[in-house]
Amino acid sequence: MSLRFSAIDLINQGKEVTVSGAAKITAIFGENVFTLQKARSFLSDEAYKSLVASIKGSKKIDRAVANQIAAGIRQWAESKGVTHYTHWFQPLTGTTAEKHDSFFTLKSDGTAIEEFDGAALIQQEPDASSFPSGGIRATFEARGYTAWDPSSPAFIMEIGHGKTLCIPTIFVSYTGETLDYKAPLLKSLESLNKHAVDVANYFDKNVTKITATLGWEQEYFLVDEAMFNARPDLVLSGRTVFGHSSAKGQQLEDHYFGAIPERVYAFMRDFEEESYKLGIPLRTRHNEVAPAQFECAPIFEEVSVAVDHNTLLMDIMNRVARRHKLRVLLHEKPFAGINGSGKHNNWSMATDTGVNLLAPGKTPKTNFMFLTFFVNTIKAVHDYSDLLRASIASAGNDHRLGANEAPPAIISVFIGQYLTKVLNEVKERVNDNFDEQDEAILKLDLHRSIPELLLDNTDRNRTSPFAFTGNKFEFRAVGSSANCANAMTVLNTIMAETLKQFKKEVDALIEKGEKKEIAIMHVIREYIVASEKVLFEGDGYSEAWAQEAERRGLPNVKTTPLALDAMVTEKAMHLFESNSVLTHKELEARHEIELEKYIKHVQIEARIMGELCTSHVLPAAIKYQNVLINNIRGLKEIGLDESTYANQKQILGKISEHINILSDLVEKMIEARKVCNAMENTRTKAIAYESQVKAPYFDAIRYRVDKLELLVDDTYWLLPKYREMLFLR
């Protein structure tokens, strides 16, 4: 029996559904996290104050004090049954990494003891040669370092009966270059804080720190584990490279926000409970648009912690799904013809005085501050749209961007009709020559222009890749499987740079004798005029918008290899280096790494396509072809008129045509892949894989396979079909 029919039998036997106990969330939230509250109980006053200063003031912890902190963390961890610890980091593979060590060690006299000192807390030395480095490190140069990041709390990971203390860290090479997603993110936050505080002080001198906040929305698919294992393409590439659309997909729109299936509900409850224990503040769960597609979302957090929590959540979901005989699909487009999955990144900035800088205030002064940061954000997106596009570029996201459920490859900003009106009024009413009467305008009582219920007075635009949604911007184009740090690092850095330039221009006008408010309004007006072409309120999916964007001069980069070029322009290198986020060498290395990842993903998909055609699709089609041949021969031998088996001959002709063309396409794709593999330049190879392998062959091969799926007798077809995978039982 084929794996497909074995999988169907397993599903028909039913799955035991177990839902975890109804524990009160507040009773378990953060129980496996070394919070400051727990630190107060396990640390001395000196160690506690040092830890708080490091977290809130970005101050380095003295190594002597680190010993005290390490002892306190170990005491807390051992009280919960922990025996091992690890430095938990986020290398450029796109996954997490960890190497476990036990607290156990031996003294010189052979006595066994538990030990965890400050040195072990602060730094470890994993082998860096096997992680992507983009040429920074040769394979024989193995040394790399993980360094403790106190801004993210330590936590305990429970896997089965084992418990491991996880220390969030950054990962750097022996020569100091960053080799992870976290270190540049932290640097971008430092730069944003510095330049945002400088601008905020125009309005409020009490602001001493500004923190970027993030609320992500994680979309994903669930499939039965048996079905997953019967689809080699899902196992190896995360998506179905073949599969004809089911007769019923999402066209009835009955799945979106529908009742959650009991089996899925059990899984959700289980992974949510693990998440709550780790301090991940999940709040929302629901069915998404496509069948078998779901979403969860948390309460907003500081960006660095939110990134850790999302990365951790993806690990938790994968592990918990297996307990429920399910598999999570985080690929951006695992099934053709229905919605893919994204991860909307909702971003804003908050002051240490309790103000959301992207929320209109209740006074003219706070509205003036809102307008300043709002316009600077639009200017940043306008000036660096190519870098934002590069930050979300991947082989998986290329399947999604531009489709009906995802933003286009053109980066534009949606702000709604009311704020568009405000910006137009500012642009028209503020000119180069002010008089005393204009000071009333400069107080900017935006309540005349912005209704109080701003969150509800503008419709949302699902086709915009970067949309203002009332008190935050939603970067909708981030892929489901992506580490949020990449997009957030770029967004923080371009915002820091724009605010830096804004202050420079405002200060220059003040030095010339302009009043502060007038100087600010002058620059705001200039920024509105300079960036208004990136504003778009209409249908981002329409061909008319693509044509209009071209007229406006907005880039429309549809493929990853070309989108990634933005990472290594002189403009990008100046941006990241001047803000102390990434060096030229680090940018070039990351460009190389992303190109290599693209090549490998497309290469894997091409290989699995060839393998499935050769070992699954063509044998099934040929077997059924022989059945039809024997049927026609038999009817002919008993003397029936040819008209009585004309339909069989017609079906046979179609199958034979598809078999011949499919075989030819697969051979040509293999040869094209060999040509690409011989190329030495990584960028050239990535472009070739897209233009010479993926573009000419993937859809063409799929078309033939999907047609054969419809024609071949169901009993011969080996791969689970969409109708069997998308409707969980």
Rosetta blueprint (number, residue, H / E / L):
1 M L
2 S L
3 L H
4 R H
5 F H
6 S H
7 A H
8 I H
9 D H
10 L H
11 I H
12 N H
13 Q L
14 G L
15 K L
16 E L
17 V L
18 T L
19 V L
20 S L
21 G L
22 A L
23 A L
24 K L
25 I H
26 T H
27 A H
28 I H
29 F L
30 G L
31 E L
32 N L
33 V E
34 F L
35 T L
36 L H
37 Q H
38 K H
39 A H
40 R H
41 S H
42 F H
43 L L
44 S L
45 D H
46 E H
47 A H
48 Y H
49 K H
50 S H
51 L H
52 V H
53 A H
54 S H
55 I H
56 K H
57 G H
58 S L
59 K L
60 K L
61 I L
62 D L
63 R H
64 A H
65 V H
66 A H
67 N H
68 Q H
69 I H
70 A H
71 A H
72 G H
73 I H
74 R H
75 Q H
76 W H
77 A H
78 E H
79 S H
80 K L
81 G L
82 V L
83 T L
84 H E
85 Y E
86 T E
87 H E
88 W E
89 F E
90 Q L
91 P E
92 L L
93 T L
94 G L
95 T L
96 T L
97 A E
98 E L
99 K L
100 H E
101 D E
102 S E
103 F L
104 F E
105 T E
106 L E
107 K L
108 S L
109 D L
110 G L
111 T L
112 A E
113 I E
114 E E
115 E L
116 F L
117 D L
118 G H
119 A H
120 A H
121 L H
122 I H
123 Q E
124 Q E
125 E L
126 P L
127 D E
128 A L
129 S L
130 S L
131 F L
132 P L
133 S L
134 G L
135 G L
136 I L
137 R L
138 A L
139 T L
140 F L
141 E L
142 A L
143 R E
144 G E
145 Y E
146 T E
147 A E
148 W E
149 D L
150 P L
151 S L
152 S L
153 P L
154 A L
155 F E
156 I E
157 M E
158 E E
159 I E
160 G L
161 H L
162 G E
163 K E
164 T E
165 L E
166 C E
167 I E
168 P E
169 T E
170 I E
171 F E
172 V E
173 S E
174 Y L
175 T L
176 G L
177 E L
178 T E
179 L L
180 D E
181 Y L
182 K H
183 A H
184 P H
185 L H
186 L H
187 K H
188 S H
189 L H
190 E H
191 S H
192 L H
193 N H
194 K H
195 H H
196 A H
197 V H
198 D H
199 V H
200 A H
201 N L
202 Y L
203 F L
204 D L
205 K L
206 N L
207 V L
208 T L
209 K L
210 I E
211 T E
212 A E
213 T E
214 L E
215 G E
216 W E
217 E E
218 Q E
219 E E
220 Y E
221 F E
222 L E
223 V E
224 D E
225 E H
226 A H
227 M H
228 F H
229 N H
230 A L
231 R L
232 P H
233 D H
234 L H
235 V H
236 L H
237 S H
238 G L
239 R L
240 T L
241 V L
242 F L
243 G L
244 H L
245 S L
246 S L
247 A L
248 K L
249 G L
250 Q L
251 Q L
252 L L
253 E L
254 D L
255 H L
256 Y L
257 F L
258 G L
259 A L
260 I L
261 P L
262 E H
263 R H
264 V H
265 Y H
266 A H
267 F H
268 M H
269 R H
270 D H
271 F H
272 E H
273 E H
274 E H
275 S H
276 Y H
277 K H
278 L L
279 G L
280 I L
281 P L
282 L E
283 R E
284 T E
285 R E
286 H E
287 N E
288 E L
289 V L
290 A L
291 P L
292 A L
293 Q E
294 F E
295 E E
296 C E
297 A E
298 P E
299 I L
300 F L
301 E E
302 E E
303 V H
304 S H
305 V H
306 A H
307 V H
308 D H
309 H H
310 N H
311 T H
312 L H
313 L H
314 M H
315 D H
316 I H
317 M H
318 N H
319 R H
320 V H
321 A H
322 R H
323 R H
324 H L
325 K L
326 L E
327 R E
328 V E
329 L E
330 L L
331 H L
332 E L
333 K L
334 P L
335 F L
336 A L
337 G L
338 I L
339 N L
340 G L
341 S L
342 G E
343 K E
344 H E
345 N E
346 N E
347 W E
348 S E
349 M E
350 A E
351 T E
352 D L
353 T L
354 G L
355 V L
356 N E
357 L L
358 L L
359 A L
360 P L
361 G L
362 K L
363 T L
364 P H
365 K H
366 T H
367 N H
368 F H
369 M H
370 F H
371 L H
372 T H
373 F H
374 F H
375 V H
376 N H
377 T H
378 I H
379 K H
380 A H
381 V H
382 H H
383 D H
384 Y L
385 S H
386 D H
387 L H
388 L H
389 R H
390 A H
391 S H
392 I L
393 A L
394 S L
395 A H
396 G H
397 N H
398 D H
399 H L
400 R L
401 L L
402 G L
403 A L
404 N L
405 E L
406 A L
407 P L
408 P L
409 A L
410 I L
411 I L
412 S L
413 V E
414 F E
415 I L
416 G L
417 Q H
418 Y H
419 L H
420 T H
421 K H
422 V H
423 L H
424 N H
425 E H
426 V H
427 K H
428 E H
429 R H
430 V L
431 N L
432 D L
433 N L
434 F L
435 D L
436 E H
437 Q H
438 D H
439 E H
440 A H
441 I H
442 L H
443 K L
444 L L
445 D L
446 L H
447 H H
448 R H
449 S L
450 I L
451 P L
452 E L
453 L L
454 L H
455 L H
456 D H
457 N L
458 T L
459 D L
460 R L
461 N L
462 R L
463 T L
464 S L
465 P L
466 F E
467 A E
468 F E
469 T L
470 G L
471 N L
472 K L
473 F E
474 E E
475 F E
476 R L
477 A L
478 V L
479 G E
480 S L
481 S L
482 A L
483 N L
484 C H
485 A H
486 N H
487 A H
488 M H
489 T H
490 V H
491 L H
492 N H
493 T H
494 I H
495 M H
496 A H
497 E H
498 T H
499 L H
500 K H
501 Q H
502 F H
503 K H
504 K H
505 E H
506 V H
507 D H
508 A H
509 L H
510 I H
511 E H
512 K L
513 G L
514 E L
515 K L
516 K H
517 E H
518 I H
519 A H
520 I H
521 M H
522 H H
523 V H
524 I H
525 R H
526 E H
527 Y H
528 I H
529 V H
530 A H
531 S H
532 E H
533 K H
534 V H
535 L E
536 F L
537 E L
538 G L
539 D L
540 G L
541 Y L
542 S L
543 E H
544 A H
545 W H
546 A H
547 Q H
548 E H
549 A H
550 E H
551 R H
552 R H
553 G L
554 L L
555 P L
556 N L
557 V L
558 K L
559 T L
560 T H
561 P H
562 L H
563 A H
564 L H
565 D H
566 A H
567 M H
568 V H
569 T L
570 E H
571 K H
572 A H
573 M H
574 H H
575 L H
576 F H
577 E H
578 S H
579 N L
580 S L
581 V L
582 L L
583 T L
584 H H
585 K H
586 E H
587 L H
588 E H
589 A H
590 R H
591 H H
592 E H
593 I H
594 E H
595 L H
596 E H
597 K H
598 Y H
599 I H
600 K H
601 H H
602 V H
603 Q H
604 I H
605 E H
606 A H
607 R H
608 I H
609 M H
610 G H
611 E H
612 L H
613 C H
614 T H
615 S H
616 H H
617 V H
618 L H
619 P H
620 A H
621 A H
622 I H
623 K H
624 Y H
625 Q H
626 N H
627 V H
628 L H
629 I H
630 N H
631 N H
632 I H
633 R H
634 G H
635 L H
636 K H
637 E H
638 I L
639 G L
640 L L
641 D L
642 E H
643 S H
644 T H
645 Y H
646 A H
647 N H
648 Q H
649 K H
650 Q H
651 I H
652 L H
653 G H
654 K H
655 I H
656 S H
657 E H
658 H H
659 I H
660 N H
661 I H
662 L H
663 S H
664 D H
665 L H
666 V H
667 E H
668 K H
669 M H
670 I H
671 E H
672 A H
673 R H
674 K H
675 V H
676 C H
677 N H
678 A L
679 M L
680 E L
681 N L
682 T H
683 R H
684 T H
685 K H
686 A H
687 I H
688 A H
689 Y H
690 E H
691 S H
692 Q H
693 V H
694 K H
695 A H
696 P H
697 Y H
698 F H
699 D H
700 A H
701 I H
702 R H
703 Y H
704 R H
705 V H
706 D H
707 K H
708 L H
709 E H
710 L H
711 L H
712 V L
713 D L
714 D L
715 T L
716 Y L
717 W L
718 L L
719 L L
720 P L
721 K L
722 Y H
723 R H
724 E H
725 M H
726 L L
727 F L
728 L L
729 R L
